[in-house]
């Protein structure tokens, strides 16, 4: 089996997938010992595919970073809303208690009709 076919088999999942510097090292080593049957065009095509994968990886990292920042901002807003909710519940409870005190202070004998 020629080296190109071995890489194709690896791409189909029969071997552990290589990425990043491991893939670059493998391609470099492979190109040094490549079979005569592999053309320069094939090697160029593989290098082009590697560059595409690198660009896609960089895009995904950027998206991940943006989502992380967005998640942090949302978590901060949720925490602030929780504080506001707690404060509002406390104020509501105080108002209810004050109304109960006011109602108990008003006796039926003080009401003039």
C-alpha positions in Angstrom: 0.0 0.0 0.0 1.5 3.4 -0.9 1.8 6.2 1.6 -1.0 8.2 0.1 -3.4 5.3 0.5 -2.2 4.9 4.1 -3.1 8.6 4.8 -6.5 8.0 3.1 -7.1 5.0 5.3 -6.2 7.2 8.3 -8.6 9.8 7.1 -11.4 7.2 7.1 -10.9 6.5 10.7 -8.9 3.3 10.8 -6.0 5.1 12.5 -6.0 7.8 15.1 -6.7 11.2 13.6 -3.8 13.6 13.5 -4.2 17.4 13.8 -2.2 20.5 14.3 1.6 20.0 14.6 1.2 16.2 14.7 -0.4 16.3 11.2 2.2 18.7 9.9 5.0 16.4 11.2 3.4 13.4 9.7 3.0 15.1 6.3 6.6 16.3 6.4 7.9 12.8 7.2 5.6 11.2 4.7 6.7 13.6 2.0 10.3 12.6 2.5 9.6 8.9 2.0 6.6 9.2 -0.4 6.2 6.7 -3.1 7.0 7.6 -6.7 3.3 7.2 -7.6 2.3 10.3 -5.6 2.4 13.4 -7.7 3.4 16.9 -6.7 -0.2 17.9 -7.4 -1.4 15.4 -4.8 1.0 16.8 -2.2 -0.1 20.3 -3.1 -3.7 19.3 -2.7 -3.0 17.8 0.8 -1.2 21.0 1.8 -4.1 23.1 0.5 -6.6 20.9 2.5 -4.4 21.4 5.6 -4.5 25.2 5.2 -8.3 25.1 4.8 -8.5 23.0 8.0 -6.2 25.5 9.8 -8.4 28.4 8.7 -11.6 26.6 9.9 -9.9 25.8 13.2 -9.1 29.5 13.7 -12.7 30.5 12.8 -14.0 28.0 15.4 -11.6 29.3 18.0 -12.8 32.8 17.3 -16.4 31.8 17.6 -15.7 29.9 20.8 -14.0 33.0 22.3 -16.9 35.2 21.3 -19.4 32.7 22.8 -17.4 32.5 26.0 -17.5 36.3 26.4 -21.2 36.4 25.6 -21.8 33.6 28.2 -19.9 35.5 30.8 -21.9 38.7 30.1 -25.2 36.8 30.4 -24.1 35.1 33.6 -23.3 38.6 35.0 -26.7 39.9 33.9 -28.5 36.9 35.5 -26.6 37.6 38.8 -27.7 41.2 38.7 -31.3 40.3 38.0 -31.2 37.8 40.9 -30.1 40.6 43.2 -32.8 42.9 41.9 -35.4 40.1 42.4 -34.3 39.4 45.9 -34.4 43.2 46.7 -37.9 43.5 45.2 -39.2 40.5 47.2 -37.8 42.0 50.4 -39.5 45.4 49.6 -42.8 43.6 48.8 -42.7 41.7 52.1 -42.0 44.9 54.0 -44.9 46.6 52.2 -47.3 43.7 53.0 -46.2 43.8 56.7 -46.7 47.5 56.9 -50.2 47.2 55.4 -51.0 44.5 57.9 -49.8 46.8 60.8 -51.8 49.8 59.3 -54.9 47.6 59.0 -54.6 46.4 62.6 -54.2 49.9 63.9 -57.5 51.0 62.3 -60.2 49.7 64.6 -63.9 49.6 63.7 -64.6 52.2 66.4 -62.5 54.8 64.6 -64.4 54.4 61.4 -67.1 57.0 61.0 -69.8 56.4 58.4 
